[in-house]
Amino acid sequence: MHIDFRIDGGLAVFPGLAKPVSIDCAALPAKDAARLGELVRKADFFGVPQPPAAAPMPDARAYTIAIDDGLQCRTLTFAEPIAEASMRELVAELRLRAGTIRRGGGTR
């Protein structure tokens, strides 16, 4: 599975922190790849409807997630606040991984 993740907006935008990141799950430790796979399934990423475009909220973030699992590809964008708990959990995990990658400690 391959995941591209991007964050737009927010209170303070720092270009280095806003760069999109790519996560190649095949290069992750098996436990980490399994966790991401489980979060994608739990959030029903490939089945959930695209969230409707909402009126922009000041200082709100938007998260764009593109996932290719080898069988299907899909890109979704979610604006804060994210209503579905399982999607919030996926976004939180991707934010952690993105931070690790940006600090040079992760797999691209």
Secondary structure, DSSP 8 states (H G I E B T S, - for coil): -EEEEEEEE-SS--HHHHS-EEEEGGGS-HHHHHHHHHHHHHTTTTTS---------TT-EEEEEEEE-SS-EEEEEEESS---HHHHHHHHHHHHHHHHHHTT-S--
